[in-house]
Structures are given as C-alpha cells and as structure tokens.
Amino acid sequence: MEERKTRTGRDEWRKRIERWRENGLRAEAFAAELGTKPATLKFWKYRLEQEVLGKTAPKPKAPRKESLQALALVEVRTSANVTSSFVLDFGKSRCLQIPATFDEKALERLLAVLERR
C-alpha cells in the first residue's frame, strides 16, 4: 500500500520555523532533519515573516475542483422595464455578466457549452 503524504499546515510551519531559529542550524541541515527541501523551509520563513509585517494575507485554501453540473441553475425571466444586468458567479474569479435584455436562446447555448467543460 502506498503511503500518502499529507500537507503540513501553516501552524506546523510556524512551529518549525521557531525551532529552526532557536537551534541556529543552517537551512540545509534543519531541512534535512525535517525531511524537506531547504527552499521549502526558506519559503515558509519568508511567507510567515511577510504575514507578520502585514504584507501578505494568509493564502486561502483552494476550493476543491467543482464542475458546473454541481451548480444549481435557475430559470431567469425578465420584464420589459428591467434595465439592470445579472451576474452568475462561478467562483475562482470567474463570473458571467448578462444584460437584462439577454437573448434567451443564446444564453441557453452558452450554458450548455459551459456544462460540457
């Protein structure tokens, strides 16, 4: 059975960097003790320092891959006096802005194409 690696969380890296600072080893030696690469150790040291300085926000966890089939679609009907637009937000900085005067058939074709991907 193949052993699966688990990701080390931010809190664990914070503890590791603190231990590294306390023991005074070079990055190469400490990384070898951890079983990781020196570049990974240095990256986390930099990343955590930047967060303390307020220069970067903690990176949010990436959402699991999602398909359009998992999204619930609703029928949209407009009245003649509506002048605004609609926005469908698909996450991951992807959205679709639809004018209030949209062509219903064209939108259906577009959504069908998106569902296939």
Stockholm file with secondary structure:
# STOCKHOLM 1.0

chainA/1-117         MEERKTRTGRDEWRKRIERWRENGLRAEAFAAELGTKPATLKFWKYRLEQEVLGKTAPKPKAPRKESLQALALVEVRTSANVTSSFVLDFGKSRCLQIPATFDEKALERLLAVLERR
#=GR chainA/1-117 SS CCCCCCCCCHHHHHHHHHHHHHHCCCHHHHHHHHTSCHHHHHHHHHHHHHHHTTSSCCCCCCCCCCCGGGSCCCCCCCCTTCCCEEEEEEETTEEEEEETTCCHHHHHHHHHHHHHC
#=GC SS_cons         CCCCCCCCCHHHHHHHHHHHHHHCCCHHHHHHHHTSCHHHHHHHHHHHHHHHTTSSCCCCCCCCCCCGGGSCCCCCCCCTTCCCEEEEEEETTEEEEEETTCCHHHHHHHHHHHHHC
//
